[in-house]
Amino acid sequence: QKKLQSGKIKMTASALPAFLWAGDLPGKDYDDNNMFEGMFEGHLLERTMRHIFTSPSSAYGEQTRATRTCNAALHNMTTVEAAHIAYGCLQVRFGIGAKNAWSEVDGDFNYRDFYNNIVDLIEDSPDPEWKDELLRAWNM
């Protein structure tokens, strides 16, 4: 962590942040032997996706108290696809970053590249069963 903060380790769009994985601490359940296990199951990512696509109250497990139509309904979104997951990942990364205004680049980190890397990782997965299970889980 100190090396990351000091700049000795560069955080680029090709790095996969710990918040993508399941675990009480982000990335705690990461498995070096199977990086896909628990990937895109992180608590922060799940809450962010709920907040964006359904409602802020649903992000906390509460019954929806929406005062307007959710984003998913507004955009006729009936299923979660790789692009939606990538968008959620991008929003989490921005939210935990130091910038308070949107910019495509944050130091060595390029948000467009990060988004495309996530979409490609899911769409071009070497394990089609993992991809199907992932999308099925997000669509339950």
N, CA, C and O atoms as a GROMACS GRO file, in nm:
protein
  560
    1GLN      N    1   0.083  -0.119   0.000
    1GLN     CA    2   0.000   0.000   0.000
    1GLN      C    3   0.088   0.126   0.000
    1GLN      O    4   0.057   0.224  -0.068
    2LYS      N    5   0.196   0.123   0.075
    2LYS     CA    6   0.286   0.238   0.079
    2LYS      C    7   0.350   0.263  -0.058
    2LYS      O    8   0.365   0.378  -0.099
    3LYS      N    9   0.386   0.155  -0.128
    3LYS     CA   10   0.447   0.169  -0.260
    3LYS      C   11   0.347   0.229  -0.358
    3LYS      O   12   0.385   0.309  -0.444
    4LEU      N   13   0.221   0.192  -0.347
    4LEU     CA   14   0.117   0.248  -0.433
    4LEU      C   15   0.099   0.398  -0.405
    4LEU      O   16   0.092   0.479  -0.497
    5GLN      N   17   0.092   0.432  -0.278
    5GLN     CA   18   0.074   0.572  -0.239
    5GLN      C   19   0.194   0.659  -0.276
    5GLN      O   20   0.178   0.777  -0.308
    6SER      N   21   0.313   0.602  -0.270
    6SER     CA   22   0.434   0.680  -0.302
    6SER      C   23   0.458   0.690  -0.452
    6SER      O   24   0.542   0.768  -0.496
    7GLY      N   25   0.384   0.613  -0.532
    7GLY     CA   26   0.402   0.617  -0.677
    7GLY      C   27   0.500   0.516  -0.729
    7GLY      O   28   0.526   0.512  -0.850
    8LYS      N   29   0.557   0.432  -0.642
    8LYS     CA   30   0.651   0.328  -0.687
    8LYS      C   31   0.578   0.221  -0.766
    8LYS      O   32   0.635   0.159  -0.855
    9ILE      N   33   0.451   0.200  -0.734
    9ILE     CA   34   0.366   0.111  -0.812
    9ILE      C   35   0.267   0.199  -0.887
    9ILE      O   36   0.196   0.278  -0.826
   10LYS      N   37   0.263   0.184  -1.018
   10LYS     CA   38   0.173   0.264  -1.100
   10LYS      C   39   0.039   0.192  -1.115
   10LYS      O   40   0.034   0.074  -1.149
   11MET      N   41  -0.068   0.264  -1.088
   11MET     CA   42  -0.202   0.208  -1.105
   11MET      C   43  -0.250   0.248  -1.244
   11MET      O   44  -0.281   0.365  -1.269
   12THR      N   45  -0.256   0.150  -1.332
   12THR     CA   46  -0.300   0.176  -1.469
   12THR      C   47  -0.431   0.103  -1.495
   12THR      O   48  -0.479   0.028  -1.410
   13ALA      N   49  -0.487   0.125  -1.611
   13ALA     CA   50  -0.614   0.064  -1.648
   13ALA      C   51  -0.605  -0.087  -1.660
   13ALA      O   52  -0.707  -0.156  -1.656
   14SER      N   53  -0.486  -0.140  -1.676
   14SER     CA   54  -0.473  -0.286  -1.688
   14SER      C   55  -0.469  -0.354  -1.552
   14SER      O   56  -0.483  -0.476  -1.544
   15ALA      N   57  -0.450  -0.277  -1.446
   15ALA     CA   58  -0.452  -0.333  -1.311
   15ALA      C   59  -0.597  -0.357  -1.270
   15ALA      O   60  -0.684  -0.274  -1.296
   16LEU      N   61  -0.622  -0.469  -1.207
   16LEU     CA   62  -0.757  -0.501  -1.161
   16LEU      C   63  -0.765  -0.474  -1.012
   16LEU      O   64  -0.703  -0.545  -0.933
   17PRO      N   65  -0.841  -0.372  -0.971
   17PRO     CA   66  -0.847  -0.336  -0.829
   17PRO      C   67  -0.914  -0.442  -0.743
   17PRO      O   68  -0.999  -0.519  -0.790
   18ALA      N   69  -0.876  -0.446  -0.618
   18ALA     CA   70  -0.927  -0.546  -0.524
   18ALA      C   71  -1.077  -0.540  -0.507
   18ALA      O   72  -1.139  -0.643  -0.479
   19PHE      N   73  -1.139  -0.424  -0.524
   19PHE     CA   74  -1.283  -0.414  -0.503
   19PHE      C   75  -1.365  -0.499  -0.600
   19PHE      O   76  -1.485  -0.518  -0.579
   20LEU      N   77  -1.303  -0.549  -0.704
   20LEU     CA   78  -1.375  -0.635  -0.800
   20LEU      C   79  -1.409  -0.772  -0.739
   20LEU      O   80  -1.504  -0.837  -0.783
   21TRP      N   81  -1.332  -0.814  -0.639
   21TRP     CA   82  -1.349  -0.949  -0.584
   21TRP      C   83  -1.431  -0.949  -0.456
   21TRP      O   84  -1.438  -0.850  -0.383
   22ALA      N   85  -1.492  -1.062  -0.431
   22ALA     CA   86  -1.568  -1.084  -0.308
   22ALA      C   87  -1.472  -1.087  -0.190
   22ALA      O   88  -1.351  -1.106  -0.206
   23GLY      N   89  -1.528  -1.069  -0.072
   23GLY     CA   90  -1.449  -1.076   0.051
   23GLY      C   91  -1.489  -0.965   0.147
   23GLY      O   92  -1.527  -0.856   0.104
   24ASP      N   93  -1.480  -0.994   0.276
   24ASP     CA   94  -1.513  -0.892   0.376
   24ASP      C   95  -1.424  -0.770   0.358
   24ASP      O   96  -1.471  -0.656   0.366
   25LEU      N   97  -1.297  -0.793   0.333
   25LEU     CA   98  -1.208  -0.686   0.288
   25LEU      C   99  -1.201  -0.701   0.137
   25LEU      O  100  -1.190  -0.813   0.088
   26PRO      N  101  -1.207  -0.591   0.062
   26PRO     CA  102  -1.202  -0.604  -0.084
   26PRO      C  103  -1.083  -0.689  -0.129
   26PRO      O  104  -0.969  -0.662  -0.092
   27GLY      N  105  -1.112  -0.790  -0.209
   27GLY     CA  106  -1.008  -0.877  -0.263
   27GLY      C  107  -0.961  -0.986  -0.170
   27GLY      O  108  -0.874  -1.065  -0.207
   28LYS      N  109  -1.017  -0.992  -0.050
   28LYS     CA  110  -0.973  -1.092   0.048
   28LYS      C  111  -0.986  -1.234  -0.009
   28LYS      O  112  -0.903  -1.321   0.020
   29ASP      N  113  -1.090  -1.259  -0.089
   29ASP     CA  114  -1.114  -1.392  -0.142
   29ASP      C  115  -1.042  -1.418  -0.275
   29ASP      O  116  -1.068  -1.519  -0.340
   30TYR      N  117  -0.953  -1.326  -0.316
   30TYR     CA  118  -0.880  -1.344  -0.441
   30TYR      C  119  -0.798  -1.472  -0.436
   30TYR      O  120  -0.731  -1.501  -0.336
   31ASP      N  121  -0.805  -1.550  -0.544
   31ASP     CA  122  -0.733  -1.677  -0.554
   31ASP      C  123  -0.633  -1.667  -0.669
   31ASP      O  124  -0.672  -1.658  -0.785
   32ASP      N  125  -0.503  -1.670  -0.636
   32ASP     CA  126  -0.398  -1.663  -0.740
   32ASP      C  127  -0.412  -1.773  -0.844
   32ASP      O  128  -0.375  -1.754  -0.960
   33ASN      N  129  -0.466  -1.887  -0.804
   33ASN     CA  130  -0.478  -2.000  -0.896
   33ASN      C  131  -0.603  -1.991  -0.983
   33ASN      O  132  -0.612  -2.062  -1.084
   34ASN      N  133  -0.697  -1.906  -0.947
   34ASN     CA  134  -0.819  -1.889  -1.026
   34ASN      C  135  -0.870  -1.746  -1.008
   34ASN      O  136  -0.956  -1.721  -0.924
   35MET      N  137  -0.816  -1.654  -1.086
   35MET     CA  138  -0.852  -1.514  -1.069
   35MET      C  139  -0.999  -1.485  -1.098
   35MET      O  140  -1.051  -1.382  -1.054
   36PHE      N  141  -1.066  -1.574  -1.171
   36PHE     CA  142  -1.206  -1.551  -1.203
   36PHE      C  143  -1.299  -1.583  -1.086
   36PHE      O  144  -1.414  -1.537  -1.083
   37GLU      N  145  -1.251  -1.662  -0.991
   37GLU     CA  146  -1.333  -1.698  -0.875
   37GLU      C  147  -1.361  -1.573  -0.790
   37GLU      O  148  -1.269  -1.510  -0.738
   38GLY      N  149  -1.488  -1.538  -0.778
   38GLY     CA  150  -1.528  -1.422  -0.698
   38GLY      C  151  -1.511  -1.288  -0.768
   38GLY      O  152  -1.542  -1.184  -0.710
   39MET      N  153  -1.462  -1.289  -0.892
   39MET     CA  154  -1.443  -1.164  -0.965
   39MET      C  155  -1.578  -1.101  -1.000
   39MET      O  156  -1.671  -1.171  -1.040
   40PHE      N  157  -1.589  -0.971  -0.985
   40PHE     CA  158  -1.710  -0.892  -1.007
   40PHE      C  159  -1.820  -0.928  -0.907
   40PHE      O  160  -1.939  -0.910  -0.935
   41GLU      N  161  -1.778  -0.978  -0.790
   41GLU     CA  162  -1.873  -1.009  -0.682
   41GLU      C  163  -1.846  -0.924  -0.558
   41GLU      O  164  -1.898  -0.952  -0.451
   42GLY      N  165  -1.766  -0.820  -0.574
   42GLY     CA  166  -1.732  -0.735  -0.461
   42GLY      C  167  -1.852  -0.658  -0.408
   42GLY      O  168  -1.939  -0.616  -0.483
   43HIS      N  169  -1.854  -0.640  -0.277
   43HIS     CA  170  -1.964  -0.571  -0.208
   43HIS      C  171  -1.985  -0.429  -0.262
   43HIS      O  172  -2.097  -0.389  -0.290
   44LEU      N  173  -1.877  -0.355  -0.275
   44LEU     CA  174  -1.887  -0.217  -0.322
   44LEU      C  175  -1.940  -0.210  -0.465
   44LEU      O  176  -2.019  -0.122  -0.498
   45LEU      N  177  -1.896  -0.302  -0.550
   45LEU     CA  178  -1.946  -0.305  -0.687
   45LEU      C  179  -2.095  -0.338  -0.690
   45LEU      O  180  -2.171  -0.273  -0.761
   46GLU      N  181  -2.136  -0.436  -0.612
   46GLU     CA  182  -2.278  -0.472  -0.609
   46GLU      C  183  -2.363  -0.354  -0.562
   46GLU      O  184  -2.466  -0.325  -0.623
   47ARG      N  185  -2.321  -0.288  -0.457
   47ARG     CA  186  -2.398  -0.174  -0.404
   47ARG      C  187  -2.403  -0.060  -0.505
   47ARG      O  188  -2.506   0.005  -0.521
   48THR      N  189  -2.292  -0.035  -0.573
   48THR     CA  190  -2.288   0.071  -0.673
   48THR      C  191  -2.381   0.039  -0.790
   48THR      O  192  -2.453   0.127  -0.838
   49MET      N  193  -2.380  -0.085  -0.835
   49MET     CA  194  -2.468  -0.125  -0.945
   49MET      C  195  -2.615  -0.107  -0.906
   49MET      O  196  -2.696  -0.058  -0.985
   50ARG      N  197  -2.651  -0.147  -0.785
   50ARG     CA  198  -2.789  -0.129  -0.739
   50ARG      C  199  -2.825   0.019  -0.734
   50ARG      O  200  -2.932   0.060  -0.778
   51HIS      N  201  -2.733   0.098  -0.681
   51HIS     CA  202  -2.757   0.241  -0.669
   51HIS      C  203  -2.782   0.304  -0.806
   51HIS      O  204  -2.877   0.381  -0.823
   52ILE      N  205  -2.700   0.271  -0.903
   52ILE     CA  206  -2.710   0.329  -1.037
   52ILE      C  207  -2.836   0.281  -1.109
   52ILE      O  208  -2.913   0.362  -1.161
   53PHE      N  209  -2.857   0.150  -1.112
   53PHE     CA  210  -2.958   0.095  -1.201
   53PHE      C  211  -3.095   0.076  -1.139
   53PHE      O  212  -3.194   0.071  -1.212
   54THR      N  213  -3.105   0.064  -1.007
   54THR     CA  214  -3.238   0.047  -0.947
   54THR      C  215  -3.275   0.168  -0.863
   54THR      O  216  -3.366   0.242  -0.899
   55SER      N  217  -3.205   0.189  -0.752
   55SER     CA  218  -3.230   0.308  -0.670
   55SER      C  219  -3.128   0.316  -0.558
   55SER      O  220  -3.072   0.213  -0.518
   56PRO      N  221  -3.103   0.437  -0.508
   56PRO     CA  222  -3.009   0.449  -0.396
   56PRO      C  223  -3.051   0.366  -0.275
   56PRO      O  224  -2.966   0.306  -0.209
   57SER      N  225  -3.180   0.362  -0.244
   57SER     CA  226  -3.224   0.286  -0.127
   57SER      C  227  -3.202   0.136  -0.145
   57SER      O  228  -3.174   0.066  -0.047
   58SER      N  229  -3.213   0.086  -0.267
   58SER     CA  230  -3.192  -0.058  -0.288
   58SER      C  231  -3.047  -0.098  -0.269
   58SER      O  232  -3.017  -0.214  -0.244
   59ALA      N  233  -2.957  -0.001  -0.280
   59ALA     CA  234  -2.815  -0.029  -0.261
   59ALA      C  235  -2.785  -0.072  -0.118
   59ALA      O  236  -2.685  -0.139  -0.092
   60TYR      N  237  -2.871  -0.033  -0.027
   60TYR     CA  238  -2.852  -0.067   0.114
   60TYR      C  239  -2.945  -0.177   0.160
   60TYR      O  240  -2.958  -0.203   0.280
   61GLY      N  241  -3.010  -0.242   0.065
   61GLY     CA  242  -3.096  -0.355   0.098
   61GLY      C  243  -3.233  -0.314   0.149
   61GLY      O  244  -3.311  -0.398   0.193
   62GLU      N  245  -3.262  -0.186   0.142
   62GLU     CA  246  -3.392  -0.138   0.186
   62GLU      C  247  -3.495  -0.156   0.075
   62GLU      O  248  -3.460  -0.176  -0.041
   63GLN      N  249  -3.619  -0.148   0.112
   63GLN     CA  250  -3.724  -0.149   0.011
   63GLN      C  251  -3.714  -0.018  -0.066
   63GLN      O  252  -3.692   0.088  -0.006
   64THR      N  253  -3.731  -0.025  -0.196
   64THR     CA  254  -3.716   0.093  -0.279
   64THR      C  255  -3.819   0.199  -0.242
   64THR      O  256  -3.938   0.172  -0.230
   65ARG      N  257  -3.768   0.321  -0.224
   65ARG     CA  258  -3.854   0.436  -0.196
   65ARG      C  259  -3.840   0.537  -0.309
   65ARG      O  260  -3.842   0.658  -0.286
   66ALA      N  261  -3.826   0.488  -0.428
   66ALA     CA  262  -3.797   0.574  -0.542
   66ALA      C  263  -3.906   0.678  -0.564
   66ALA      O  264  -4.025   0.650  -0.551
   67THR      N  265  -3.862   0.797  -0.599
   67THR     CA  266  -3.955   0.905  -0.632
   67THR      C  267  -3.962   0.925  -0.783
   67THR      O  268  -4.038   1.008  -0.832
   68ARG      N  269  -3.882   0.849  -0.854
   68ARG     CA  270  -3.885   0.853  -1.001
   68ARG      C  271  -3.850   0.716  -1.054
   68ARG      O  272  -3.808   0.628  -0.978
   69THR      N  273  -3.868   0.696  -1.181
   69THR     CA  274  -3.839   0.568  -1.245
   69THR      C  275  -3.689   0.540  -1.241
   69THR      O  276  -3.607   0.630  -1.260
   70CYS      N  277  -3.654   0.414  -1.215
   70CYS     CA  278  -3.512   0.378  -1.208
   70CYS      C  279  -3.446   0.385  -1.345
   70CYS      O  280  -3.513   0.379  -1.448
   71ASN      N  281  -3.314   0.398  -1.344
   71ASN     CA  282  -3.237   0.409  -1.469
   71ASN      C  283  -3.258   0.289  -1.559
   71ASN      O  284  -3.265   0.304  -1.681
   72ALA      N  285  -3.267   0.171  -1.502
   72ALA     CA  286  -3.286   0.051  -1.584
   72ALA      C  287  -3.415   0.061  -1.664
   72ALA      O  288  -3.417   0.031  -1.783
   73ALA      N  289  -3.522   0.103  -1.601
   73ALA     CA  290  -3.651   0.117  -1.671
   73ALA      C  291  -3.648   0.232  -1.770
   73ALA      O  292  -3.701   0.221  -1.881
   74LEU      N  293  -3.586   0.342  -1.732
   74LEU     CA  294  -3.578   0.458  -1.823
   74LEU      C  295  -3.508   0.423  -1.955
   74LEU      O  296  -3.542   0.477  -2.060
   75HIS      N  297  -3.412   0.331  -1.947
   75HIS     CA  298  -3.334   0.295  -2.065
   75HIS      C  299  -3.371   0.158  -2.121
   75HIS      O  300  -3.295   0.098  -2.197
   76ASN      N  301  -3.488   0.108  -2.082
   76ASN     CA  302  -3.537  -0.022  -2.129
   76ASN      C  303  -3.435  -0.133  -2.109
   76ASN      O  304  -3.421  -0.222  -2.193
   77MET      N  305  -3.365  -0.127  -1.997
   77MET     CA  306  -3.263  -0.226  -1.966
   77MET      C  307  -3.330  -0.345  -1.896
   77MET      O  308  -3.380  -0.333  -1.785
   78THR      N  309  -3.329  -0.458  -1.964
   78THR     CA  310  -3.394  -0.576  -1.907
   78THR      C  311  -3.293  -0.679  -1.858
   78THR      O  312  -3.328  -0.770  -1.782
   79THR      N  313  -3.169  -0.666  -1.900
   79THR     CA  314  -3.065  -0.757  -1.855
   79THR      C  315  -2.936  -0.680  -1.830
   79THR      O  316  -2.913  -0.575  -1.890
   80VAL      N  317  -2.853  -0.734  -1.743
   80VAL     CA  318  -2.720  -0.678  -1.717
   80VAL      C  319  -2.624  -0.745  -1.814
   80VAL      O  320  -2.620  -0.867  -1.825
   81GLU      N  321  -2.549  -0.663  -1.884
   81GLU     CA  322  -2.450  -0.711  -1.980
   81GLU      C  323  -2.311  -0.668  -1.934
   81GLU      O  324  -2.296  -0.596  -1.836
   82ALA      N  325  -2.210  -0.714  -2.005
   82ALA     CA  326  -2.071  -0.681  -1.970
   82ALA      C  327  -2.049  -0.531  -1.962
   82ALA      O  328  -1.978  -0.484  -1.873
   83ALA      N  329  -2.108  -0.454  -2.052
   83ALA     CA  330  -2.091  -0.309  -2.052
   83ALA      C  331  -2.147  -0.246  -1.925
   83ALA      O  332  -2.091  -0.147  -1.876
   84HIS      N  333  -2.255  -0.300  -1.871
   84HIS     CA  334  -2.312  -0.246  -1.748
   84HIS      C  335  -2.220  -0.273  -1.628
   84HIS      O  336  -2.201  -0.188  -1.542
   85ILE      N  337  -2.164  -0.392  -1.625
   85ILE     CA  338  -2.071  -0.426  -1.518
   85ILE      C  339  -1.948  -0.337  -1.526
   85ILE      O  340  -1.900  -0.286  -1.424
   86ALA      N  341  -1.897  -0.316  -1.648
   86ALA     CA  342  -1.781  -0.230  -1.667
   86ALA      C  343  -1.812  -0.087  -1.623
   86ALA      O  344  -1.727  -0.022  -1.563
   87TYR      N  345  -1.931  -0.039  -1.651
   87TYR     CA  346  -1.970   0.095  -1.610
   87TYR      C  347  -1.972   0.105  -1.457
   87TYR      O  348  -1.926   0.203  -1.399
   88GLY      N  349  -2.027   0.003  -1.392
   88GLY     CA  350  -2.027   0.000  -1.246
   88GLY      C  351  -1.885   0.001  -1.190
   88GLY      O  352  -1.857   0.073  -1.094
   89CYS      N  353  -1.796  -0.078  -1.250
   89CYS     CA  354  -1.656  -0.081  -1.207
   89CYS      C  355  -1.591   0.056  -1.222
   89CYS      O  356  -1.517   0.100  -1.134
   90LEU      N  357  -1.619   0.122  -1.332
   90LEU     CA  358  -1.564   0.253  -1.359
   90LEU      C  359  -1.612   0.353  -1.253
   90LEU      O  360  -1.534   0.434  -1.204
   91GLN      N  361  -1.740   0.347  -1.218
   91GLN     CA  362  -1.794   0.439  -1.118
   91GLN      C  363  -1.734   0.414  -0.979
   91GLN      O  364  -1.706   0.508  -0.905
   92VAL      N  365  -1.715   0.286  -0.945
   92VAL     CA  366  -1.652   0.256  -0.815
   92VAL      C  367  -1.510   0.311  -0.814
   92VAL      O  368  -1.469   0.376  -0.718
   93ARG      N  369  -1.435   0.286  -0.920
   93ARG     CA  370  -1.296   0.335  -0.927
   93ARG      C  371  -1.290   0.486  -0.914
   93ARG      O  372  -1.206   0.539  -0.842
   94PHE      N  373  -1.380   0.556  -0.983
   94PHE     CA  374  -1.384   0.701  -0.972
   94PHE      C  375  -1.420   0.743  -0.829
   94PHE      O  376  -1.360   0.836  -0.774
   95GLY      N  377  -1.515   0.674  -0.770
   95GLY     CA  378  -1.561   0.708  -0.635
   95GLY      C  379  -1.456   0.693  -0.528
   95GLY      O  380  -1.457   0.767  -0.429
   96ILE      N  381  -1.365   0.599  -0.545
   96ILE     CA  382  -1.260   0.580  -0.444
   96ILE      C  383  -1.133   0.657  -0.477
   96ILE      O  384  -1.037   0.656  -0.400
   97GLY      N  385  -1.134   0.723  -0.592
   97GLY     CA  386  -1.017   0.801  -0.632
   97GLY      C  387  -1.012   0.936  -0.563
   97GLY      O  388  -1.103   0.972  -0.488
   98ALA      N  389  -0.906   1.010  -0.589
   98ALA     CA  390  -0.884   1.138  -0.524
   98ALA      C  391  -0.947   1.255  -0.600
   98ALA      O  392  -0.956   1.365  -0.546
   99LYS      N  393  -0.988   1.234  -0.722
   99LYS     CA  394  -1.046   1.343  -0.803
   99LYS      C  395  -1.189   1.369  -0.762
   99LYS      O  396  -1.263   1.276  -0.729
  100ASN      N  397  -1.228   1.496  -0.765
  100ASN     CA  398  -1.368   1.528  -0.737
  100ASN      C  399  -1.440   1.582  -0.859
  100ASN      O  400  -1.555   1.625  -0.849
  101ALA      N  401  -1.373   1.579  -0.974
  101ALA     CA  402  -1.435   1.616  -1.101
  101ALA      C  403  -1.395   1.511  -1.204
  101ALA      O  404  -1.282   1.462  -1.205
  102TRP      N  405  -1.489   1.480  -1.291
  102TRP     CA  406  -1.465   1.375  -1.390
  102TRP      C  407  -1.357   1.416  -1.490
  102TRP      O  408  -1.356   1.529  -1.539
  103SER      N  409  -1.269   1.323  -1.519
  103SER     CA  410  -1.169   1.338  -1.623
  103SER      C  411  -1.140   1.198  -1.675
  103SER      O  412  -1.139   1.103  -1.597
  104GLU      N  413  -1.117   1.184  -1.803
  104GLU     CA  414  -1.092   1.051  -1.858
  104GLU      C  415  -0.963   0.990  -1.805
  104GLU      O  416  -0.949   0.868  -1.801
  105VAL      N  417  -0.870   1.074  -1.766
  105VAL     CA  418  -0.742   1.027  -1.716
  105VAL      C  419  -0.721   1.078  -1.575
  105VAL      O  420  -0.746   1.194  -1.544
  106ASP      N  421  -0.673   0.988  -1.488
  106ASP     CA  422  -0.641   1.023  -1.350
  106ASP      C  423  -0.500   0.973  -1.324
  106ASP      O  424  -0.480   0.857  -1.287
  107GLY      N  425  -0.402   1.058  -1.343
  107GLY     CA  426  -0.262   1.017  -1.331
  107GLY      C  427  -0.228   0.917  -1.441
  107GLY      O  428  -0.241   0.946  -1.559
  108ASP      N  429  -0.184   0.798  -1.400
  108ASP     CA  430  -0.151   0.692  -1.496
  108ASP      C  431  -0.273   0.609  -1.534
  108ASP      O  432  -0.263   0.518  -1.616
  109PHE      N  433  -0.388   0.640  -1.474
  109PHE     CA  434  -0.509   0.559  -1.492
  109PHE      C  435  -0.601   0.621  -1.596
  109PHE      O  436  -0.640   0.738  -1.584
  110ASN      N  437  -0.635   0.544  -1.700
  110ASN     CA  438  -0.724   0.590  -1.806
  110ASN      C  439  -0.858   0.516  -1.792
  110ASN      O  440  -0.864   0.394  -1.808
  111TYR      N  441  -0.963   0.591  -1.764
  111TYR     CA  442  -1.094   0.530  -1.740
  111TYR      C  443  -1.152   0.463  -1.864
  111TYR      O  444  -1.215   0.358  -1.853
  112ARG      N  445  -1.131   0.520  -1.981
  112ARG     CA  446  -1.182   0.458  -2.105
  112ARG      C  447  -1.115   0.322  -2.126
  112ARG      O  448  -1.182   0.223  -2.160
  113ASP      N  449  -0.984   0.317  -2.107
  113ASP     CA  450  -0.913   0.190  -2.121
  113ASP      C  451  -0.959   0.089  -2.018
  113ASP      O  452  -0.975  -0.030  -2.048
  114PHE      N  453  -0.981   0.134  -1.894
  114PHE     CA  454  -1.029   0.046  -1.788
  114PHE      C  455  -1.165  -0.014  -1.825
  114PHE      O  456  -1.185  -0.134  -1.814
  115TYR      N  457  -1.256   0.071  -1.869
  115TYR     CA  458  -1.389   0.026  -1.910
  115TYR      C  459  -1.376  -0.080  -2.021
  115TYR      O  460  -1.436  -0.187  -2.013
  116ASN      N  461  -1.299  -0.049  -2.124
  116ASN     CA  462  -1.282  -0.143  -2.236
  116ASN      C  463  -1.215  -0.272  -2.191
  116ASN      O  464  -1.250  -0.380  -2.239
  117ASN      N  465  -1.119  -0.263  -2.100
  117ASN     CA  466  -1.052  -0.383  -2.048
  117ASN      C  467  -1.152  -0.474  -1.976
  117ASN      O  468  -1.148  -0.596  -1.993
  118ILE      N  469  -1.242  -0.416  -1.898
  118ILE     CA  470  -1.342  -0.496  -1.825
  118ILE      C  471  -1.438  -0.562  -1.924
  118ILE      O  472  -1.466  -0.681  -1.912
  119VAL      N  473  -1.488  -0.485  -2.020
  119VAL     CA  474  -1.579  -0.542  -2.120
  119VAL      C  475  -1.510  -0.657  -2.193
  119VAL      O  476  -1.568  -0.764  -2.209
  120ASP      N  477  -1.386  -0.635  -2.238
  120ASP     CA  478  -1.312  -0.739  -2.311
  120ASP      C  479  -1.286  -0.861  -2.223
  120ASP      O  480  -1.297  -0.974  -2.270
  121LEU      N  481  -1.253  -0.838  -2.097
  121LEU     CA  482  -1.227  -0.949  -2.005
  121LEU      C  483  -1.349  -1.039  -1.993
  121LEU      O  484  -1.337  -1.162  -1.991
  122ILE      N  485  -1.466  -0.979  -1.986
  122ILE     CA  486  -1.590  -1.057  -1.973
  122ILE      C  487  -1.628  -1.119  -2.107
  122ILE      O  488  -1.650  -1.240  -2.116
  123GLU      N  489  -1.635  -1.037  -2.211
  123GLU     CA  490  -1.681  -1.085  -2.342
  123GLU      C  491  -1.587  -1.189  -2.404
  123GLU      O  492  -1.633  -1.284  -2.467
  124ASP      N  493  -1.457  -1.171  -2.385
  124ASP     CA  494  -1.359  -1.260  -2.448
  124ASP      C  495  -1.301  -1.360  -2.348
  124ASP      O  496  -1.190  -1.409  -2.366
  125SER      N  497  -1.377  -1.388  -2.243
  125SER     CA  498  -1.328  -1.478  -2.138
  125SER      C  499  -1.286  -1.613  -2.196
  125SER      O  500  -1.356  -1.668  -2.282
  126PRO      N  501  -1.173  -1.666  -2.151
  126PRO     CA  502  -1.131  -1.798  -2.197
  126PRO      C  503  -1.221  -1.908  -2.139
  126PRO      O  504  -1.212  -2.024  -2.179
  127ASP      N  505  -1.306  -1.871  -2.044
  127ASP     CA  506  -1.397  -1.966  -1.980
  127ASP      C  507  -1.542  -1.923  -2.003
  127ASP      O  508  -1.596  -1.847  -1.924
  128PRO      N  509  -1.604  -1.971  -2.111
  128PRO     CA  510  -1.741  -1.929  -2.142
  128PRO      C  511  -1.841  -1.963  -2.031
  128PRO      O  512  -1.940  -1.892  -2.014
  129GLU      N  513  -1.816  -2.069  -1.957
  129GLU     CA  514  -1.905  -2.103  -1.845
  129GLU      C  515  -1.900  -1.996  -1.737
  129GLU      O  516  -2.003  -1.960  -1.680
  130TRP      N  517  -1.780  -1.945  -1.710
  130TRP     CA  518  -1.766  -1.837  -1.611
  130TRP      C  519  -1.846  -1.715  -1.654
  130TRP      O  520  -1.918  -1.656  -1.575
  131LYS      N  521  -1.831  -1.678  -1.782
  131LYS     CA  522  -1.904  -1.562  -1.834
  131LYS      C  523  -2.054  -1.582  -1.819
  131LYS      O  524  -2.125  -1.493  -1.773
  132ASP      N  525  -2.103  -1.699  -1.858
  132ASP     CA  526  -2.247  -1.727  -1.847
  132ASP      C  527  -2.294  -1.723  -1.702
  132ASP      O  528  -2.401  -1.668  -1.673
  133GLU      N  529  -2.216  -1.780  -1.612
  133GLU     CA  530  -2.252  -1.779  -1.469
  133GLU      C  531  -2.251  -1.637  -1.414
  133GLU      O  532  -2.340  -1.600  -1.337
  134LEU      N  533  -2.152  -1.559  -1.453
  134LEU     CA  534  -2.143  -1.420  -1.408
  134LEU      C  535  -2.267  -1.341  -1.450
  134LEU      O  536  -2.330  -1.276  -1.367
  135LEU      N  537  -2.300  -1.347  -1.577
  135LEU     CA  538  -2.415  -1.272  -1.627
  135LEU      C  539  -2.546  -1.325  -1.568
  135LEU      O  540  -2.637  -1.247  -1.539
  136ARG      N  541  -2.554  -1.454  -1.550
  136ARG     CA  542  -2.674  -1.511  -1.488
  136ARG      C  543  -2.689  -1.460  -1.344
  136ARG      O  544  -2.800  -1.428  -1.300
  137ALA      N  545  -2.578  -1.452  -1.270
  137ALA     CA  546  -2.583  -1.405  -1.131
  137ALA      C  547  -2.626  -1.259  -1.125
  137ALA      O  548  -2.704  -1.220  -1.038
  138TRP      N  549  -2.577  -1.176  -1.218
  138TRP     CA  550  -2.615  -1.036  -1.218
  138TRP      C  551  -2.759  -1.014  -1.265
  138TRP      O  552  -2.817  -0.908  -1.242
  139ASN      N  553  -2.815  -1.113  -1.330
  139ASN     CA  554  -2.951  -1.100  -1.382
  139ASN      C  555  -3.057  -1.171  -1.299
  139ASN      O  556  -3.170  -1.188  -1.344
  140MET      N  557  -3.022  -1.212  -1.178
  140MET     CA  558  -3.119  -1.279  -1.092
  140MET      C  559  -3.206  -1.177  -1.022
  140MET      O  560  -3.294  -1.214  -0.944
   0.00000   0.00000   0.00000
